[in-house]
Amino acid sequence: MANKLTDDERAALKIEAVRLRQEHGDLDAAIDALELVGKSDQLQIQRLKKRKLVLRDRLAFLDDMLTPDIIA
């Protein structure tokens, strides 16, 4: 699939991946901060963790799109 991408499509996917990695890192920091506060909102933490999982899945998809298939 990666071979069929145009340069513009590849660039757009790379930009999206960078943005998602940044958001994933920001969520990590937010979760850590909420957990350090002590009296934290467990529902809010759970929502943030779920969002992190969604981002991780999307990043895996983008990485698959950007990585060429190698036949061993």
C-alpha positions as CSV (number, residue, x, y, z in Angstrom):
1,M,0.0,0.0,0.0
2,A,2.9,2.4,0.8
3,N,4.1,2.2,-2.8
4,K,0.8,3.6,-4.1
5,L,1.0,6.8,-2.1
6,T,1.8,10.1,-3.8
7,D,4.4,12.4,-2.3
8,D,1.7,14.7,-1.1
9,E,-0.3,11.9,0.6
10,R,2.9,10.6,2.2
11,A,3.7,14.0,3.5
12,A,0.2,14.5,4.9
13,L,0.3,11.1,6.7
14,K,3.7,12.0,8.2
15,I,2.3,15.4,9.5
16,E,-0.7,13.7,11.0
17,A,1.6,11.1,12.7
18,V,3.7,13.8,14.2
19,R,0.6,15.6,15.5
20,L,-0.8,12.4,17.0
21,R,2.5,11.6,18.7
22,Q,2.5,15.0,20.2
23,E,-1.1,14.6,21.4
24,H,-0.3,11.2,22.8
25,G,2.6,12.7,24.8
26,D,0.4,15.5,26.0
27,L,-2.1,12.9,27.2
28,D,0.6,11.1,29.1
29,A,1.6,14.3,30.9
30,A,-2.0,15.1,31.7
31,I,-2.7,11.6,33.1
32,D,0.5,11.8,35.2
33,A,-0.4,15.2,36.5
34,L,-3.9,14.0,37.5
35,E,-2.6,10.9,39.2
36,L,0.0,13.0,41.2
37,V,-2.7,15.4,42.5
38,G,-3.9,12.5,44.6
39,K,-7.6,13.2,44.7
40,S,-8.1,12.6,41.0
41,D,-11.2,12.0,38.9
42,Q,-10.9,8.4,37.9
43,L,-13.5,8.8,35.1
44,Q,-11.5,11.6,33.6
45,I,-8.3,9.5,33.7
46,Q,-10.0,6.6,32.1
47,R,-11.3,8.8,29.3
48,L,-7.8,10.1,28.7
49,K,-6.4,6.6,28.6
50,K,-9.0,5.5,26.2
51,R,-8.1,8.5,23.9
52,K,-4.5,7.4,24.1
53,L,-5.4,3.9,22.9
54,V,-7.3,5.4,20.0
55,L,-4.3,7.5,19.1
56,R,-2.0,4.5,19.4
57,D,-4.2,2.5,17.0
58,R,-4.3,5.4,14.5
59,L,-0.5,5.8,14.7
60,A,-0.1,2.0,14.0
61,F,-2.3,2.4,11.0
62,L,-0.3,5.4,9.7
63,D,3.0,3.6,10.3
64,D,1.7,0.6,8.3
65,M,0.6,3.0,5.5
66,L,4.0,4.7,5.4
67,T,6.1,1.5,5.7
68,P,6.6,-0.5,2.5
69,D,5.7,-4.1,2.5
70,I,8.8,-6.3,2.5
71,I,8.5,-9.8,1.2
72,A,11.0,-12.0,3.1
